[in-house]
Amino acid sequence: MIGALMLDIAATTLTQEDIELLQAPQVGGVILFARNIESPKQVRALTDHMRAIRPDLLIAVDQEGGRVQRLRQGFTALPAMGRFGEYYKIDPEQACSLARQCGWLMATEVLAVGIDFSFAPVLDINDISDVIGDRAFADNSEHIIILAREFMQGMKQAGMATTGKHFPGHGSVKADSHVAAAIDSRSYDQIYQKDMQTFIQLQAQLDALMPAHVIYDQVDPNPAGFSKFWLQEILRQQMKFDGVLFSDDLSMQAAGVAGGADARILAALGAGCDMGLVCNDREAALLALSAIETQALPNQARLERMRGKIPQISIGETLDLGSEWQQCVETIQAFKNATAN
């Protein structure tokens, strides 16, 4: 059974405290960070150990490409998604092919080391945000929809579920919600017409969504991830979205409006999230866990969709995943080198 809390660990191997914590019924997932990564062989040993303790655990990572890429040593350096948007203006057909290959490559490498999914792709628009920038495919929804659809087709071909973020759109608010309160004062109609279209048009390809830690104060007083309006009325009822809803990291500064980690996870789950993330703060994770220990487990069938097709293979210090993978690595590396800023 999969619990409602996703947390992290401090090192490249599990401590005794980690092992005991992973056995708590309401722990449903682990997210890996750069500090957990030494080599492909070490990551696969770590994920295999986690599953030996808790076979139903979901293991995730942020492997977007560009500056948000946790798996680096021994893995392909992926371009920022914004490079595909720039190239689309020059050669649309080739940009689409490259985006699809990049999605396949990312997912193939992540799955090979025992990680179920990456929180990708970013469906925000590259507008004024300090934190989004070239993590977005483009500065307009039309090109994002085309390129993200290709990227997700590549992910699915490799056997990975997709997670769109950050609903209903983080690109049009300047503040970085990791370190500050982020407030977007546009009307619902403005958000709908500009930012939400990527999520609406790509809904059929999305297995999960991550709401933004942004307050759209003309619409609802709560950040989207704590808002029944955004999660229930808009996503579940109007859009009929039945995929997984992951909170963004509840340790982020913009989540502080809800109180401590215990209040934050209760607010996220109460608003409609299936799983809450508490990262980089073990004390907060334990507090969040204590708050939900007696709650019912989340929707199991929904969360099971996030389980990746992890190959039963032996992984060495460097990746060697066959000729198709090698050809894709060379293609994407050549593109990255050619478009490096």
Summary of the structure (lengths in Angstrom):
residues: 341
radius of gyration: 18.9
end to end distance: 45.5
largest distance: 55.4
contacts: 1286
relative contact order: 0.15
helix: 44%
strand: 12%
